[in-house]
């Protein structure tokens, strides 16, 4: 490796750290700073990082590690408290999102596989962003926070069958053989959770290496990617194997210490992943298609928030709580990048469509903390709500007032222009 390669890597790491620190000081998730650093250093801006392929490989490692850590942190006993609402909400979100995309697929000349893929991308929310937002609001252990985390866990678990389903999708339809593998993998996951709920599992190697400062991180790394490799040999997704390994280790008797060792590795690879997200954003494409990107951003946000709220209301959740959780989950998640990339490689998406998904997702993640303003208003309001009109009145009253005022100004200008 040449000297300038090391210099570029050092500049990239420093830029990511600086942007992360700035956004943390602004009380925003650091991952938004990582995305911004990738945009600034990418080929369409300063051009200091041009090897997207090398960064993409590290980003894939980051995704696998993220699934492993999600499995480590998933307490099946705590998830069991909200699993019915979380799982049903995730199923309704996914079904509603895919249904909306299937309604548009004939109008926009999409294949059925493309519509399903875009529905998957729409259904997922950002675990990393939402967890940080809940921590900053101090609501991680509140009833709404626990429900939100439960839905995020169910969505993360749904990523695995989604990834397997992508291998069955083609431009013409779905391969039944691969769908059979998807069904089998889901059954294995359900059976594993059932066993973990009823038995305390002890893994002999965890107790040996978890207390060792050198072997602990290596054991976490090896368990993650060893399970991912085994899943790949079985023609399953590597992320599926990593998630299952994390789930088993995290719910074992000695899983807490290994979880501690896995966090530094996961934080580094996650930084690389979000940095690569910024590198994937083509500013020229964004500039040339800013209208359609903003239109899609607004449409996706409104559709997703509506689906979330309705899914919760169908389960008799109060309007206030449904709105808080639904708006908190209204952004597009980090796994949507991975699904969109897989869709492009499998020719379910054209390169321009893939870039549109990237642009909308980047903007959705970037502005998602702003959506928490109406949620804070609802949480600080003490009055009761009898319906959605009361919720919107309290949550969005200032914005609605400003919109009506600006609409009145624009109407008067247009009227005077017509008279002139």
N, C-alpha and C positions, 0 to 999 in steps of 0.2 A: 504494500500500500504506500502511495506517495505521500510526501509531506503535506501537500495541500489538502489531501483527503482528511488527515487528522485535524488540520486547521478548520476545515468546513464542519466537521463533526463537533469540534469544540464551540464554534460560533453558534451552531444550531442548538446545542445544549444550553448555552448561556442565554440565547434568545428565548427559548422555551421557559427557562427558569425566570427570566426577567418579566415576561408577559404573565406567567402564573402568579408571581408575587404582586404585580400591579392589580390584577383582577381580584386577588385575595384581599388586598387592602381596600378595594372597592366593595367588599362583601359579596363578591360574585364567585362562582366555582372556578377553580384554577384551570379546569379543562378548556374553558372558553379562551383563556390566554394561550393555551397550547395550540388551539385551532388557529388563532390569530397569528401566532408565530409561524405556523406552517404556511399561511397565506402570504405573509410578508416575505418569507425566505424562498417561496416556491417559484417555479418557472415563469409564472405569469406576472410576478412582481420583481423582486430583486434578482431572482435567478441564481441564488447561492446554492440551492439544492436542486439538482436536475435528475438525479438517479432515483426516480420514483419506484422503480422495481425493487431496489434494495430496501427502501423504507417500507414498501408494501409487505415484504417478507417479515420484517420485524413487527409490522402491524398485525399480521396474521398470528404471530406468536403471542402478541398482546391480547388478541381476542380469545385464544385458547386459554391463556393464563387467567383472563377475566372470568371465563366460565368456570375454571377450576376454583377460583377464590369465591365466586358466588355459591358454588356447591359447599365450600368450606364454611361459609357464613350462614348458610341456610339451616336454621334449627327446625327440624321437622316437627318437634313438639310445639314450638311457637307458631309455626305455619298452620298447624292443625286447628288452632283457635279461629282462624279466618279463612280456612281453605275453601269452604263451600262458596262464600261470596267471591273470593279472589279467583278461583278457577272458573266459576260461571261468568264472572265479569270479563275475564280474559277470552273465554269462548265467544261471548257476545261481541266483544270488541273485534276479535278476529273475523267472525262471521259477518258482522256489520261492515267492516272495512272492505273485505273481499266482495261482499254484495254490492257495495257502492261502486267499486271498480268494475265489476261485471256489468253493471248498468251502463257504464260509459264505454265498454270495450267495443261495442258495435259502432257507436257514434264516432269514436276516435280511431277506429280500424285497428284495435289491438287484438292480439290472439288471446284465447282464454288463459293460457299460461302466463302471459304478460300481466293480465288483470289480476290473477291470483298473487303473483309476485309483488305487484304494487300494493295490493291489499295487505300482504304481510308487512311490507315496509311501513304502511300507514298505521297498522295496529300497535307497533312496538313503541314504547316510551323509553326515555333515557334514565337508567338506574343511577348512573354516576351523578347526573345533574340533579335529579329529584332528591336523592339522599342528602346531598350537600345543602340544598335549599331547605329541606326539613330540619337539618341540624342547625342551620342559621336561624330558623324561626323558632327553634326549641320545641318542635312538635313531633319529634321522631317517636316518642312514646305515647303520644295522644291517641285517642280512638281513631281519628282521621289519619294520623300518621301510620299507625299499625295497619290499617286497612290499605293505605297507599303502598306501603312496603310489601304487604302480602300480594297485592296485584302485580307489583313489579317482579316479585319472585316467580309468580305464575307465568308472567310474560317471558322471563328469562328461561324458565323451563320449557316454554313453548318454542323458543328459538331452536332448540334441538330438533324437534320434529319438522319445523319449518325448513331447516337446513337440509334435512333428509328428503323432504318433499321436493325441494328444488332440483335434486338429482333425478326426480321422476318427471319433472316438467319439461316439455319441449314446446316448440312453436305450434304443435298440432294437438297435444293432449298430455295425458298422464300415463306413465308406465305402471301397470298393475303390480308387477313384481316388486318394484321399488316401494310402492305404497304398502305392500305387505311387510317389507322391512321396517317402514315407518311405524306401522301398527305394532309390530313385535317390539320395537325399541320403546314405545310408549308403555306397553304392558310390563316390560322389564323395569322401567322407571317406577311405575305404580307399585309393583311388587316389592321393589327395594325400599320405597318409602314406608310401605306397610310393615316390613320387617324391622326397619329402624325405629318405628314407633313402639314396637313391642319388645325389643331386645337391646341390651347394652353390648355393643361390639367392641372388642379389644383387638387392636392390631399389634402384633409383637414388635415390628420394626419401629413403630412410631415412638414407643417409650424409650427405645435404645438411642435414637438419633435426635429426638426433639430437644433434649437438653444440651446438645453439643453445638457450640456456636458456628462451627464449620459445616458439620454434617446436616444440621437442621435445614438451612436454605437449599442445600444440594438435594436433600430428600424431598422437599416440596417440589423443586424443579423436576426431579426425576419421576416422581409419582404423577405429576401433571402430564408431562410429555410422553412418559411411558404408556399411560392409559390412552392418550391420544393416538399413539402409534398402533396400539392393539386394536382400537376402534377402526383405524384406517385399514388394517389388514382384514378386518371383518366386513369391509365395504360399508362402514358407517362413518358418520362425520367425526373428525378428530375432536371437535368441540364436545360431542356427546360423551366420548370416553373421558375427557378432562372433567366434565361436569359430574359424571358418575363417581369418578375417583375422589373429587372434592367432597361430594355428598357423603360418601362412606367415611372418609377420614374425619371430616368436620363433625360428624355425629357419633364418632367413636369416643371411648373414654379418654384418650390422650390427644384428641384433635386440637385442643385450644393452643397448645404450644406450637404445633406445626403451622397453624393459622397465623401465628405471630411471625414466623419465619417467612411465610409466603408474601406478606404485605410489601416489603421493599422491592422484591422482584416484580410484583404486579404493578406497583406504582410507576416503576421505570418503564415497563412495557406499555402500560396504559398511556403514559405521556407520549411515547413513540406513536401509538395508535392515533391519538387525537392530533398529533403533529402531522401525521400522514393524511388525515382528513383535510387539514388546511392545504397541504400540498396538492391534493386532488382537485381542489376548487380552481376552476379556470376563470380568471377575472375577465378575460376577453369574452367568454361565453356569457358571463353574468352581465356584462355591459351591453352586449348585443341583444340579450333576451330578458332585460330587467323587468319588462312589463309582465310577461308570462310567468316569470319566477315569483314576482310579488303577488300576482293573482293566485298562483298555485299555493303560495304560503298562506294567504288569508283563507282560501278555500279549505286547505288541509287542516288548519288550526280550528276553524269553525266546525267542520265535519267531525273531526276527532273529538273535540270537546263535547259536541252534541251526542255522539255515540256513547262516550264515557258516562255522561250524566244519565242518559236514558237507560243504559245497562244497569246502573246502580238503582235507579228509581224502580225498575222492574222487580227488584229484590226488596222493595219497601224501605230503602234507605231514605232518610229525610232529605228534603230539597237542599238545605244548607250543606249537609255533609256530602251529598252527591255533587253539588257544584264545586265545593272545595277540592275534593279528590279528582273530579273530572277535569278541572282546569289545571291542576298540578300535573296531570299526566297528558296534557294536550300537545306536548312537543314530540317530534320524531326522534327515536332512539338511535344510539350508536350502532346497534346491530343492523340497522337499515342500510348502512354503508356496505356491510359485508354481504347482505342479501342482494343489494343492487349490483355489487361487483360480480357476484356469482351469476346474476342474471345476464350481465353483459358477456361474461365468458361463455355462457350457455346459449347466447344469442336470443334470449328472451327479451332483451332490451338492446336498442341501438346505442351507439356511443353517445349520441346527443341526448337521448332519453336518460341514460345513466348519469350524464353530467347535470341534467335537470334535477334528478333525485338528489345528487350531491349538493347542488346549490340550495335547494329548498331545505334540506336537512341541516346544512351548516347555519343558515339564517334562523331556522327554527330553534336549534340549540342555543344560538347566540342571544336571541331575544326572549327565551323562555323565562329567565328570572323576572322580566317585566310583568309577566302574567300573574305573578304572585301578589301584585298590588291589590286586586279585588279580593283575593283570598284573605289577605290580612284584614281588609275592611269587614268581611263577614265574621272573622274570628274575634274581632274587637266589638262587634255589634251584639247587644244583649237582647234585642227584640226577637220575637218569634216570627216565623215565616209560614204563611198559609199556601204559598204556591210559587211558581217560577217568577212571576212578575215582581213579587216582593224581593226575591233574591237578586234579580237583575237591578232593581231600583237601588238597593244598598250597595251592591258590588260595583256597579258601573255607572252610577249617577253622575259623577263629574265628567266622565268621558262622553256620556250621552248628551249632557248639557252642552259641552263644547262642540260636539258634532252638529247638534241642532243650530247652535249659534253660527258656526261656520257655514252651514247649509243656507241659513238665512242671508248671510252676507253674499255668498255666491249667487243666490237667487236674485237678490237685488241688483247685482252687477250685470247679470244676464238680462234682466228685465230692462235696465237702462240702456244696454247695448242694443236691444231690439228696438226700443223707442227711438234711439238715435239713428 
